[in-house]
Amino acid sequence: MRSISKLVVTKPLLGMMNAILLALSLCASFAWADNLESLRASGAIGESHTGYVFARDPAVRAEADAINAKRKIIYQEKAAAQGISIDQVGKVYAEEIFKKVPAGTWIQINGQWIKK
């Protein structure tokens, strides 16, 4: 039996593979952002003071969990880099998110849900 030889990856091939991966990740990011915006616009989710989304409609709980999982990764990285808690990072991001979301988005301020 012959053994399978190792795959030789050249610099041009590696560069092309990196470009493809980057393009795929950007497409996924745009799709994720579009989905987030449509969920906000429909009122199905709201932005909480913790920096995470809240599923106001139980039918979108899985989508909210997926969004929050991505945010948690970012918050953990920032918290580790700055030597602060993940909760502190989330609250700072929440303030920025509140400023940027469009009018009509549900946001949580002082424990109360209001439309921006």
Backbone bond lengths (Angstrom), bond angles and torsions (degrees), N, CA, C in turn:
res aa  C-N    CA-C-N  psi(-1)  N-CA   C-N-CA  omega(-1)  CA-C   N-CA-C  phi
1 M - - - 1.447 - - 1.521 110.01 -
2 R 1.264 115.04 139.53 1.461 120.19 177.23 1.522 110.18 -86.04
3 S 1.295 116.04 145.15 1.467 119.01 175.70 1.523 108.69 -88.45
4 I 1.281 114.94 151.03 1.465 119.80 179.20 1.515 107.39 -78.60
5 S 1.304 115.96 127.35 1.456 119.45 -179.53 1.522 110.13 -74.42
6 K 1.319 114.80 156.33 1.462 120.20 179.87 1.514 110.09 -69.90
7 L 1.310 116.10 145.52 1.452 122.23 176.89 1.514 108.97 -73.31
8 V 1.296 116.08 126.60 1.456 120.91 178.12 1.522 107.55 -95.27
9 V 1.315 114.97 121.17 1.456 120.22 -178.85 1.523 107.95 -107.51
10 T 1.304 115.50 116.98 1.460 120.74 179.31 1.517 109.26 -88.74
11 K 1.317 116.49 164.38 1.464 120.52 179.43 1.525 112.22 -58.59
12 P 1.339 119.45 -44.85 1.474 118.02 178.45 1.529 112.26 -62.48
13 L 1.326 116.48 -38.60 1.460 119.65 179.42 1.523 110.29 -67.01
14 L 1.318 116.30 -42.20 1.461 120.62 178.32 1.528 110.65 -62.44
15 G 1.321 116.71 -41.78 1.454 120.57 177.92 1.519 112.13 -62.35
16 M 1.339 116.05 -41.33 1.461 120.40 179.20 1.531 110.11 -65.96
17 M 1.330 116.76 -40.78 1.464 119.94 179.59 1.527 110.36 -64.08
18 N 1.334 117.13 -41.63 1.463 120.50 177.62 1.525 111.34 -63.03
19 A 1.329 117.23 -40.31 1.468 121.08 178.89 1.523 110.70 -63.65
20 I 1.314 116.91 -40.71 1.471 120.81 179.30 1.527 109.95 -65.19
21 L 1.327 116.73 -45.19 1.472 119.94 178.92 1.523 111.67 -62.36
22 L 1.323 116.76 -39.98 1.460 120.29 177.79 1.525 110.80 -63.35
23 A 1.325 116.64 -44.54 1.468 120.47 179.75 1.526 111.03 -62.01
24 L 1.323 116.84 -42.46 1.465 120.06 179.18 1.522 111.41 -64.99
25 S 1.326 117.19 -40.42 1.461 119.21 -179.73 1.525 111.20 -68.39
26 L 1.336 117.13 -36.04 1.465 119.48 177.33 1.521 111.40 -65.95
27 C 1.328 116.78 -40.87 1.464 120.15 177.75 1.520 110.32 -61.75
28 A 1.319 116.72 -42.37 1.460 120.49 179.07 1.524 110.53 -64.31
29 S 1.333 117.22 -38.95 1.462 120.83 179.31 1.524 111.19 -64.91
30 F 1.349 116.72 -42.07 1.460 119.69 178.75 1.522 110.96 -65.39
31 A 1.323 117.25 -40.72 1.460 120.64 178.52 1.519 110.05 -64.15
32 W 1.318 116.46 -41.01 1.460 121.00 179.10 1.522 110.02 -63.46
33 A 1.323 117.16 -44.24 1.467 121.20 179.94 1.525 110.90 -63.98
34 D 1.329 117.52 -41.80 1.468 120.80 178.11 1.524 110.42 -61.85
35 N 1.328 116.88 -43.01 1.453 120.77 179.47 1.527 110.66 -64.13
36 L 1.314 117.37 -41.99 1.460 121.80 178.28 1.520 110.45 -60.43
37 E 1.320 116.58 -45.82 1.471 120.35 179.87 1.519 111.79 -62.96
38 S 1.327 117.47 -41.29 1.469 119.39 -179.41 1.526 110.67 -68.93
39 L 1.327 117.49 -35.84 1.464 119.92 177.31 1.527 111.39 -67.71
40 R 1.320 116.56 -38.69 1.472 120.12 175.85 1.524 110.28 -63.62
41 A 1.334 116.01 -48.04 1.465 121.16 -176.40 1.529 111.72 -61.58
42 S 1.322 116.56 -35.26 1.468 119.65 -179.42 1.527 112.48 -78.12
43 G 1.335 116.40 -13.69 1.463 119.96 -177.38 1.517 112.70 84.07
44 A 1.336 116.99 4.49 1.461 120.55 -178.65 1.522 112.04 -69.01
45 I 1.333 115.92 -28.72 1.455 119.75 175.16 1.520 109.47 -129.11
46 G 1.321 114.40 157.66 1.457 121.09 175.23 1.513 108.64 -130.49
47 E 1.309 115.37 163.30 1.467 122.13 178.75 1.523 108.52 -98.68
48 S 1.335 116.22 120.61 1.466 119.57 -177.97 1.522 111.56 -90.90
49 H 1.312 116.01 165.08 1.462 122.91 -179.93 1.532 112.25 -68.41
50 T 1.333 117.24 -8.65 1.466 121.62 -179.95 1.526 112.70 -88.02
51 G 1.341 116.54 -9.00 1.457 120.47 -177.88 1.517 113.07 94.47
52 Y 1.308 116.18 3.58 1.463 121.55 178.77 1.528 109.24 -113.91
53 V 1.325 116.18 157.96 1.458 120.01 176.46 1.521 108.90 -84.36
54 F 1.313 114.80 157.95 1.458 122.25 178.04 1.524 107.97 -124.78
55 A 1.312 116.48 130.77 1.464 120.99 178.88 1.525 108.78 -78.37
56 R 1.315 115.96 101.66 1.466 120.76 178.07 1.529 109.93 -75.60
57 D 1.328 116.15 -23.78 1.456 123.25 175.52 1.531 106.77 -111.99
58 P 1.341 117.93 118.87 1.462 120.23 -177.79 1.536 114.15 -56.54
59 A 1.311 117.42 -22.43 1.463 120.81 -178.93 1.529 112.99 -68.20
60 V 1.329 117.63 -17.34 1.467 120.56 -178.34 1.526 112.15 -109.79
61 R 1.311 115.83 19.40 1.473 120.87 -179.25 1.533 111.61 -57.33
62 A 1.319 117.95 -42.82 1.469 120.85 -179.16 1.528 111.21 -63.53
63 E 1.332 117.06 -40.70 1.463 120.66 177.93 1.529 110.67 -64.75
64 A 1.328 116.63 -42.57 1.468 120.95 178.65 1.527 110.17 -62.56
65 D 1.319 116.74 -42.15 1.463 120.46 178.77 1.526 111.27 -62.51
66 A 1.330 117.35 -39.38 1.468 121.40 179.47 1.533 110.72 -66.57
67 I 1.310 116.80 -42.49 1.466 121.22 177.73 1.528 109.61 -62.33
68 N 1.329 116.10 -45.44 1.463 120.27 -178.69 1.527 112.43 -65.95
69 A 1.316 117.11 -33.75 1.468 120.16 177.59 1.523 110.59 -63.93
70 K 1.332 116.55 -40.57 1.467 120.34 178.31 1.527 110.68 -67.55
71 R 1.318 116.42 -40.91 1.465 119.99 178.73 1.528 110.69 -65.24
72 K 1.326 116.58 -39.93 1.459 119.94 -178.56 1.529 111.09 -60.19
73 I 1.314 117.54 -39.37 1.464 120.75 177.87 1.525 110.41 -60.22
74 I 1.311 115.95 -45.85 1.474 120.87 179.13 1.523 110.04 -63.17
75 Y 1.326 117.35 -46.21 1.460 121.32 -178.45 1.527 111.04 -62.88
76 Q 1.344 117.00 -40.00 1.466 120.48 178.64 1.526 111.17 -62.61
77 E 1.334 116.14 -42.92 1.463 119.87 179.47 1.528 110.96 -62.92
78 K 1.317 116.48 -45.08 1.468 120.73 179.83 1.526 111.22 -65.28
79 A 1.323 116.58 -41.42 1.463 120.91 -179.60 1.532 110.82 -63.15
80 A 1.322 116.27 -44.28 1.466 120.30 179.68 1.528 110.95 -64.37
81 A 1.320 116.25 -41.39 1.470 120.33 -178.26 1.524 111.99 -67.59
82 Q 1.340 116.45 -31.99 1.463 120.26 -175.61 1.531 113.40 -101.11
83 G 1.330 116.47 -5.68 1.456 119.61 179.28 1.509 113.97 69.30
84 I 1.327 116.51 33.20 1.467 120.93 178.72 1.523 108.58 -125.87
85 S 1.318 116.25 173.86 1.463 119.74 -177.77 1.534 110.88 -77.75
86 I 1.308 114.62 154.84 1.465 120.69 177.33 1.529 110.45 -63.33
87 D 1.336 117.03 -32.56 1.469 120.52 178.03 1.521 111.82 -64.23
88 Q 1.329 116.38 -39.38 1.464 120.15 177.77 1.528 110.55 -63.83
89 V 1.317 116.07 -42.53 1.464 120.02 179.14 1.525 109.63 -62.27
90 G 1.325 117.23 -45.44 1.459 121.13 179.57 1.516 112.82 -58.18
91 K 1.305 116.99 -41.00 1.472 120.95 -179.64 1.529 111.40 -67.08
92 V 1.330 116.31 -38.32 1.475 119.54 177.06 1.527 109.66 -65.31
93 Y 1.323 116.48 -44.52 1.463 119.85 178.29 1.522 110.91 -63.13
94 A 1.331 117.33 -37.49 1.468 120.72 179.33 1.520 110.50 -58.64
95 E 1.317 117.15 -43.53 1.465 120.67 178.90 1.528 111.02 -59.68
96 E 1.322 116.22 -42.16 1.468 120.13 179.40 1.526 111.33 -69.53
97 I 1.314 116.27 -40.09 1.473 120.50 178.21 1.523 109.70 -61.70
98 F 1.341 117.35 -44.35 1.464 121.51 -179.70 1.527 111.00 -57.88
99 K 1.323 116.76 -38.56 1.462 120.86 179.94 1.525 111.97 -67.26
100 K 1.337 116.50 -33.42 1.468 120.76 -170.87 1.525 114.80 -94.90
101 V 1.336 118.37 -22.10 1.467 118.57 -176.83 1.526 110.11 -69.03
102 P 1.320 116.38 149.48 1.467 119.20 -178.77 1.528 112.72 -72.12
103 A 1.301 114.47 160.15 1.462 120.78 175.22 1.527 108.93 -56.01
104 G 1.324 115.40 143.77 1.455 120.27 -179.43 1.522 113.28 96.35
105 T 1.337 116.87 -10.92 1.466 120.97 178.05 1.524 109.19 -75.91
106 W 1.329 116.69 137.25 1.453 121.13 175.85 1.521 108.88 -76.55
107 I 1.343 116.35 127.04 1.458 121.86 177.33 1.526 108.88 -130.43
108 Q 1.328 115.55 153.16 1.457 120.57 -179.03 1.521 109.45 -106.89
109 I 1.326 115.59 117.46 1.460 121.98 178.55 1.519 107.84 -125.71
110 N 1.336 115.23 126.32 1.470 121.40 -178.78 1.526 112.12 51.64
111 G 1.323 116.03 39.76 1.465 121.27 177.61 1.515 115.05 79.44
112 Q 1.325 117.68 -3.04 1.464 122.27 -178.81 1.516 110.97 -106.46
113 W 1.322 117.00 137.29 1.475 121.13 176.68 1.522 109.09 -89.87
114 I 1.323 115.90 125.08 1.462 121.43 177.79 1.524 108.59 -134.74
115 K 1.317 115.39 158.91 1.461 119.85 173.09 1.518 108.00 -88.36
116 K 1.311 115.48 132.05 1.460 120.03 178.52 1.517 109.42 -66.68
